Structure formats: structure tokens, C-alpha cells
């Protein structure tokens, strides 16, 4: 079995293999999200389920993140927002790289995804006004068997975007697109675990 540090190196190499494209959209607000991977016996992503009281994307599963403050880089914003949402202080996060920025078609953002590696899961105290629950999704469980194309129905609802249904939770919208982008990038031959 390969040591986890090797996986982090492979992910970083895959992210370095291509410079991320930066999208410019007239009038869009800029945001960043952190795609946090926790080293465990099976590495897992940390995602949040948003409360029903937040301004946008109520009740949806998302990566921690939010708007860039003036003068802030996407990396700085992603790390700050993750600390604010998850209440985890300043854990030792190794930033592995960034993915292409994407546009949210409904809420008017251009989002830059930042990929981070945590050697262990930090203590979390989620902000109750933003985060209803925290999910840990093992990377090995994210495969085409749980992915659906736009227009699928689940639980009495039809979803307009692609989605991943993981243990009864529907990851859809921008988060599903980011998840697919991340998995496609890191599954390249030079990064395959």
C-alpha cells in the first residue's frame, strides 16, 4: 500500500500539470472554495450541508468557501472561509493547487477552487448560521456508479444539473461540477492513485 504522502504528491503534480484557467465575466462577483482532503486510512473530502437560513444555496451540499474580500487571493479567501464556516482554527493545510475557475449561472459568481490536504481531521465547530452538517466523503466512493446526468429525478425531485448521490445525499449544482473537474484532473495517468 502506498503511503498517503505519495497520494498528496500525486495530486499536487496533477494540479501543476496544467495552469488553471481564470474566467472573467462582466459583473460577476468572485469567490473561492476549498476542496479539503483529509488523510485517513481512506482519504476523504470534507463538504458541508448549508443551513436553510443562508442567503443562497439553502440546504445544498457545498465545499466551504465564499466571496473574496478586497485584495484577497483565491487561496486566502478559501482558507479564511473554511475557518469561518467550519470553526477549525488554523489547521495545517497544505495547498496542493487550484482548478479552473467556473461560473455559477444562477447566483452570479465566478468561483476558483483551491485544493488542500490535511494530514489529520481538525477539530471542527461549524458555524450554526451557515453549516447544518459536515460530511466526510471517501474519495474511493466517488465513481460513475453514483453520478447522474442533468435532468435526473431522486427523492421526488428533478435536478437540472449533474449530481452525485452519496449515501442518500445529493451533491448537485456547482459543487457537482467542481467535484467532477477535480476527479477528472486527478485521474489523469500521472496522478492515478
C-alpha positions as CSV (number, residue, x, y, z in Angstrom):
1,X,0.0,0.0,0.0
2,X,1.3,3.4,-1.0
3,X,1.9,6.0,1.9
4,X,-0.6,8.8,1.9
5,X,2.1,11.4,1.4
6,X,2.7,9.9,-2.0
7,X,-1.0,10.5,-2.9
8,X,-0.7,14.1,-1.8
9,X,2.3,14.4,-4.1
10,X,0.5,12.8,-7.0
11,X,-2.5,15.1,-6.5
12,X,-0.2,18.2,-6.4
13,X,1.6,17.0,-9.6
14,X,-1.7,16.6,-11.4
15,X,-2.8,20.1,-10.4
16,X,0.6,21.5,-11.5
17,X,0.3,19.7,-14.9
18,X,-1.9,22.4,-16.3
19,X,-2.2,26.1,-15.3
20,X,-5.7,26.8,-14.1
21,X,-7.8,29.0,-16.4
22,X,-9.2,32.1,-15.0
23,X,-12.7,33.1,-16.1
24,X,-13.6,36.8,-16.5
25,X,-17.3,37.5,-16.5
26,X,-18.7,41.1,-16.7
27,X,-20.5,42.0,-13.5
28,X,-19.7,38.6,-11.7
29,X,-18.6,38.5,-8.1
30,X,-15.5,36.5,-7.3
31,X,-15.4,33.7,-4.8
32,X,-13.2,30.8,-3.8
33,X,-13.9,27.4,-2.3
34,X,-11.6,25.0,-0.5
35,X,-11.7,21.3,-1.7
36,X,-10.3,19.9,1.6
37,X,-8.9,16.3,1.5
38,X,-8.3,14.7,4.9
39,X,-5.7,11.9,5.0
40,X,-7.2,8.9,6.7
41,X,-6.9,5.2,6.0
42,X,-9.1,6.2,3.0
43,X,-8.7,9.9,2.1
44,X,-11.9,11.8,2.3
45,X,-13.3,15.2,1.1
46,X,-14.9,17.5,3.6
47,X,-18.2,19.0,2.4
48,X,-20.9,21.0,4.2
49,X,-24.6,21.0,4.1
50,X,-25.7,24.6,4.2
51,X,-28.5,25.7,6.5
52,X,-31.9,26.8,5.3
53,X,-31.2,30.3,6.6
54,X,-28.2,31.3,4.4
55,X,-28.8,33.8,1.7
56,X,-28.1,31.5,-1.3
57,X,-27.9,27.7,-2.0
58,X,-30.0,26.9,1.0
59,X,-29.8,23.3,2.2
60,X,-27.3,22.4,-0.6
61,X,-24.1,20.4,-0.2
62,X,-21.1,22.6,-0.8
63,X,-17.4,23.0,-0.3
64,X,-16.5,25.6,2.3
65,X,-16.0,29.0,0.6
66,X,-17.3,32.4,-0.2
67,X,-16.6,35.8,-1.7
68,X,-13.2,37.3,-2.0
69,X,-12.5,40.3,0.2
70,X,-10.8,43.3,-1.5
71,X,-7.1,42.5,-2.1
72,X,-7.5,38.8,-1.2
73,X,-6.3,35.9,-3.4
74,X,-8.5,32.9,-4.0
75,X,-6.2,30.8,-1.7
76,X,-6.5,33.3,1.1
77,X,-10.3,33.6,0.7
78,X,-10.8,29.8,0.5
79,X,-8.8,29.2,3.7
80,X,-10.4,32.1,5.5
81,X,-13.9,31.0,4.6
82,X,-13.2,27.4,5.6
83,X,-12.0,28.5,9.0
84,X,-15.1,30.7,9.4
85,X,-17.6,28.0,8.3
86,X,-16.0,25.0,9.9
87,X,-14.6,26.7,13.0
88,X,-11.4,24.8,12.8
89,X,-8.9,27.5,13.8
90,X,-5.8,27.3,11.6
91,X,-5.1,23.7,10.9
92,X,-2.0,22.6,9.0
93,X,-3.4,22.7,5.4
94,X,-1.1,22.1,2.5
95,X,-2.4,23.8,-0.6
96,X,-1.9,21.4,-3.5
97,X,-3.1,23.8,-6.2
98,X,-6.1,25.2,-8.0
99,X,-8.6,24.1,-10.6
100,X,-10.1,26.2,-13.4
101,X,-12.5,28.9,-12.2
102,X,-16.1,28.4,-13.2
103,X,-19.2,30.5,-13.4
104,X,-22.3,29.9,-11.3
105,X,-25.1,30.6,-13.8
106,X,-27.8,31.4,-11.3
107,X,-26.1,33.3,-8.4
108,X,-23.7,35.4,-10.5
109,X,-20.3,34.2,-9.1
110,X,-17.0,33.2,-10.7
111,X,-15.6,30.5,-8.3
112,X,-12.0,29.5,-8.0
113,X,-11.5,26.1,-6.4
114,X,-8.4,25.6,-4.2
115,X,-7.4,22.0,-3.3
116,X,-6.0,21.5,0.2
117,X,-4.5,18.5,2.0
118,X,-4.9,17.9,5.8
119,X,-2.7,15.3,7.4
120,X,-5.5,14.8,10.0
121,X,-9.0,15.9,10.6
122,X,-9.0,19.1,12.7
123,X,-11.5,19.6,15.5
124,X,-14.5,21.4,13.9
125,X,-17.0,23.7,15.4
126,X,-19.2,24.5,12.4
127,X,-20.9,28.0,12.3
128,X,-24.5,27.1,13.0
129,X,-25.8,30.0,10.9
130,X,-24.1,28.6,7.8
131,X,-23.5,24.9,8.3
132,X,-26.2,22.4,9.2
133,X,-23.9,19.4,8.9
134,X,-20.4,18.3,7.9
135,X,-19.9,15.4,5.5
136,X,-16.8,13.2,5.0
137,X,-16.9,11.6,1.6
138,X,-14.2,9.0,0.9
139,X,-12.5,9.6,-2.5
140,X,-12.8,6.0,-3.4
141,X,-16.6,6.1,-3.2
142,X,-16.9,8.8,-5.8
143,X,-17.3,7.0,-9.1
144,X,-19.6,6.9,-12.1
145,X,-21.9,4.4,-10.3
146,X,-23.2,7.3,-8.1
147,X,-23.1,10.1,-10.7
148,X,-26.2,11.2,-12.6
149,X,-26.5,13.4,-15.7
150,X,-28.7,16.6,-15.6
151,X,-32.4,16.0,-15.5
152,X,-32.5,13.0,-13.2
153,X,-35.1,12.5,-10.5
154,X,-34.4,11.4,-6.9
155,X,-36.5,11.6,-3.8
156,X,-39.4,13.1,-5.6
157,X,-37.4,16.0,-7.1
158,X,-35.9,16.5,-10.6
159,X,-32.4,18.1,-10.6
160,X,-31.4,20.4,-13.5
161,X,-27.7,19.6,-13.2
162,X,-25.4,16.7,-12.9
163,X,-25.2,15.2,-9.5
164,X,-23.6,12.6,-7.2
165,X,-25.8,10.6,-4.9
166,X,-23.6,9.6,-2.0
167,X,-25.3,7.6,0.8
168,X,-28.6,9.3,0.2
169,X,-27.2,12.8,0.0
170,X,-27.4,14.6,-3.4
171,X,-24.4,16.7,-4.4
172,X,-25.5,18.8,-7.3
173,X,-25.1,22.2,-9.0
174,X,-21.7,24.0,-8.8
175,X,-20.4,21.6,-6.2
176,X,-21.1,18.6,-8.5
177,X,-19.3,20.4,-11.4
178,X,-16.3,21.1,-9.2
179,X,-16.3,17.6,-7.9
180,X,-16.2,16.2,-11.5
181,X,-13.5,18.7,-12.5
182,X,-11.4,17.7,-9.5
183,X,-11.8,13.9,-10.2
184,X,-11.1,14.3,-13.9
185,X,-7.9,16.3,-13.2
186,X,-6.6,13.9,-10.5
187,X,-7.4,10.8,-12.5
188,X,-5.0,11.7,-15.3
189,X,-2.4,9.0,-15.8
190,X,0.3,10.9,-13.9
191,X,-2.0,11.3,-10.9
192,X,-3.8,8.0,-10.8
193,X,-3.7,6.6,-7.2
